[in-house]
């Protein structure tokens, strides 16, 4: 099924869903109780001092074929070519309902260049943040998985494109492909009609892969074989307790996915900004580098400081 504007999509048939039998079922892993969730993700961050500061704007001058990647924080990135600015999953809030942002974005939202393209991997509030999207300067195009485009109505986008897995959308020399992931797309509870995935962005002979949220699965091998990404932006946080690995990756899982992809560089993300699970916020990058050193891969890991553009 090809790319389509959101106004071309008919409303999906709504299947009956049973109500959750316990509050535990409302957590992504189904393994920890609401009391533990409140203690670890709400109370502990309240006692933590928010760290990090936006960096002064210093975006590099690029040559044809170069790409600059700026990690804003969490899963948010600015990807720049000589003629294209792409935002991925932008979120600039200090609070996500009861969840405190414990590390500030690395760039002020007002200092961002106008985005030609916004990629939205799924409808979860920490990836599809309406107040942030509403404040982005228009005009721009949004690309999202199936069933997510309707959420973008009224946010100022000139055009919203929905894709199915492996669908592509092309314009002005760039191409974006929606790739599979192992996660889920519900915005609210059992709102399961919405899609999810990652993206491979192709432009000027370069291929950048953003995995979105995902657990490890064999699909990384297929993504590598079909699309050959060079730079892989992979999540490494939100993996404890163990059941969280049904929907997120540990550093071990992420390194395995990187090998499956066959990419040249691994940029870790999805850690340190919000406390979404039980591991210490400093553990994911530390564990990743320990594993990479033991496997001789440390030179391929590019740990980017928030707000500091890195040219590939």
N, C-alpha and C positions, 0 to 999 in steps of 0.2 A: 504494500500500500504506500503510495507516494506522499510527499509533504503536502500539507493543506493549511490554509488560513483557518483560524479558529471559527470564523463565522460560517465556514463550509461544513462543520462537523455537526451531525445531528445529535440530539440528546441520547445518552445511552439508556438501555433498558435497566432498570434498577431491580436487582435481585433481592429477595428477602434475606436479611441477616439476623441471626440469633443475637440476643443481648449477651454481653459478657457475663460469665458466671461469677466472677470475682474481680476486684480492682487489679489484682495481679495480672490478669489477662490484658489490661490496658497498657502494660509496659512492653517494649519491643521484644524482650527476651522471654517474658513470662516467668522469670526466675527470681525476681526480687519484689518484696512487698512495698506498698506505698510508704510505710513508716521508714524503711531504709532509704527509699528514694528521697523522701523529704529531708532526712538527716544528711545524706551524702551530697545531694545536688542543690539543696536550698540552704540549709543551716550552715554547713561548712563554708561555702563560698561567701556567705554574709560576713564571716569572720576574717576572710582573706582580703588583703589590701589589693586593689586593682593595680596591675602593673602595665608597663609599656606606654609609649607615647607616639603619636603620629610623627613621621619623619618629614623634614623639609622636602618640598617637591624638587626632584632632580631626575626627570625622565630622560633617558639617553637618546642621542641622535643615532638613528639606525641606518644601516645600508640595506639594500635589497637582499632578501634572504636571511636577514637577522631577525630574531624575535626576542623581545624583552618580556620577562615574566616577573610580576610584582605580586607577592603574597600579601594580601590585605589582612588576613587572619581567618581562622576557622577553615571553611572551604571556599573562601572568596579570593578571586584572583583578577588582576588586570593583565591581559595578554596583548602586546603591542607589536605591530609590524609597521613598516614605513607608511602604509596607507590604510591601516585598520586598527581600531581599538575595540577590544572584546572584554566585557565583564562576565564573570562566571559566579553564580550564586552569591551576589553581593548582600551583605548584612552589616549595618553600621550602628546598631542599637547597643546600649549598655545594659539593657534588660530584655529578656525574652520571657514575658509573663513573670513567673517567680524566679526564673533562672538569671543570676547575675553574670554578666560578662566579666571575667576575671583578668583578661588582658585586652587592652584597647586596640582598635584597628591601627594598622601601621601607616595609614594614609587618611587625611581628612577627606570626607566626601566632597567638600567644596573644591578640593585640589585635583580631583579626577578629571581627565580629559573627557569630552563627550564620547559616549559609547556608540559605535556604529552597530554593535551586535551585543545582545545579552543572552547568555545561555543559562537555562534554569533546569537543573537536573531532576528535581522532583518537588512535590508540594509541601514538604515538611517546613515548619515555620523557621527553622534555622538555615534553610536553603532558599526558600521562597518567602522573602520578608517584604510584605506589601508596603509598609511605611518607607523602607529604603527605596524600593522600586518606584514609588510615587514621586520621590524627590529627584530622580535622575533626570537630566536635561533631555528633552525630545529634540528632533525625531530619532527613532531607533527601531530596530527589529528585535523581537524576542523569539527564541526557539526553545521549545519545551516538549516533553513527552505527551502522548495522547491523554486527553482528559484534563490536562493542567492549564491549557490555554484560556479556558473560561475564567479562571481566577485572575487573569491579567487584564480583564476588561476594566476600563476606567482608570488604568494606571499610567496612561499617556503614551503607550507604544503606538507607533504608526502601523505596525503589522505584527501579528502573533502567528507563528507557524508551529503546528503540532507534528511530531514525527512518531512513527512506530520504530521498534528496534530494527536497525540496519537501513532505515530510510535515510536519505540525504537531502539537503537543501543547499543550493548553490546560488551565488550572486556576486557579481563584480570580481570574479577571479578566486573567491574563497568558497570552501565547501565544508559543511558540518554534517557529521553522521551521528545518529543516536545509537549507542551501544548498549547491550544488555548489562545487567548487574544483578546481584542477589540482595534484594532489599525489599521495600514495600512503598507504596505511593500514597497512602491515605492521608488526607489533610486532617480529618476529624474522625477518630475512632475507626469505624468499619467502612469508611468512605473508600472502597476498594476499586472504584472504576477508574482511578487516575493512575497514569503510568509513572515510570521511573527509569533511570539509566545513567550512563555517562555520555561523554561526547568526544569525538576525535575531530579536531579543527585542522583543516588543511589549507595552507596558503603559502605562496612563494616557495613551493617545494619543501615546506616544513610540515610536520605532523605532531600536534600537541594533544595529549590524551588527558582528560579530567574524568576520573572514575565516579564522581558523585559519591554517594554512600553505597557501600557494598560489603558483604562478607566475601571470603574467598570462595571461588567456584571455578570449574573447568572452563568457563566462558572466557577467562583471560587469555587462554591459549588461542581460542578462535579469534579474538580481537587482534592479537598479535599477528596471526597468520593472514588475516584478511586486510588489515589496515596499516600494519607496520609503524606504530607510533615511535617517534624518536625520544620525546620527553614525556614522562608519565607522572602526573600529579595524583598521588595515591594517599588515601586516608590511613592513619596509623593509630588513632585514638578511639576511645569509647568501647573498650573490649572487656571490661570486668564489671560484674561477675562473668564467668565463663559463657553463660547463655547469651551474652551480648554478641558473641562471635557468630551467632546465627544471622546477624544483620550488619555487623561491622567487622573490621579487620584489626588484628593485633599487629605489632611490628613483624612478627614471624610470618603471618599471613601475607602482609603487604610485600615483604621481600620475595616470598614465593610467587606472588602475582607478577612482580616486576620481572623475575626470571622467565615466567611464562610469556609475558608480553614481548620480550626480546628488545626492550627499549634501551637507549644509550644512557639516559639520565633519569633519576628518580628524585622527585621533589615531594617531600612528605607534607601532609596537611591534616586538617581535622583533629587538632590537638591544641591544648593550651588556652583557647579563647573562652570556651564555656565548659563547665564541669558537667558532663553528660553521663558519667559512669563512675566507678569506684576507684580506678587507678589514680595514683598521684599524677598531676598534670605534667610533671617533669619526666616521668618514666618513659613515655613513648619514644621521644627522640634518642634518649640515652640507650634504651634497649635496641633500637634500630641500628645505631652506630656500633654497638657491641657485636651484634649479629653480622653486620656488614664487614667488620674487620675480620671476624673469624672465618668468613667466606671469601675474603679478598675482594670485596665489592665496594669498599669505602670510598674509592675515587669516583664511583658512579652516583653516590648519594649527594644531593645538593640541598643541604638544609638552609633555607632562605630565611633571613630575618624579615619580620613584617615591615613593609614599607620601603624595602631596598630592592630596586629593580636589578635583575640578573639577566645578562644577555647570553643567549644560546646560539 
